């Protein structure tokens, strides 16, 4: 049964809209855990547009579940991660102009830098996952670089029209998921997953962790965060 990682960046986005102290992502993490979250996921972006260093530091102390830090291969953020030591880091690409993470991390052309970041994080006791497009060459390279896990980018699946297109994308996720496992890494997935499409991805053989943000926080506005997480957890658990 896959674990559910709840991404609470949007809670910080609302707070930063007024540069005030509410809503607090620390409260959100506690409510998500009450709803059954197995992990709390936050993205500390270079521009600190939502999650702040203070959030990371406090969440490291207060989250009872796993804390998963999404981050770019940026020297300053790597220093912060090695100091705070979340249980897991997920390396993602980052562009200042993007609204959300757009594609997987392209590791083929920058293996030395990615290897260096993986080594530093692992030496600090952090499990390292790479957020990759479902592409066999990227996955093989992740294994060569010593990654512990791969989070497959499910954005294309989420965007595909229900029916044939979606089924094709699901096949790609299944094939590349099998490759992740064959390479000895843990299989994660995320991006664009919703209450409507999550079951098919959760059912992929060997799926270990799903990271979901937007859809859960959108529902939380209507029903409360604990209930929104509980509903998603039920779907993920099959
Ligand atoms: N996984 C990664 C690596 C992400 O960057 C994001 C978006 O922050 C997510 C999962 C969650 O995506 P969504 O908000 O579409 O559920």
Boltz pocket constraint, residues with backbone or C-beta under 6 A from the ligand:
constraints:
  - pocket:
      binder: B
      contacts: [[A, 7], [A, 9], [A, 43], [A, 70], [A, 90], [A, 92], [A, 100], [A, 101], [A, 131], [A, 151], [A, 189], [A, 190], [A, 191], [A, 192], [A, 193], [A, 211], [A, 212], [A, 213], [A, 214], [A, 215]]
      max_distance: 6.0
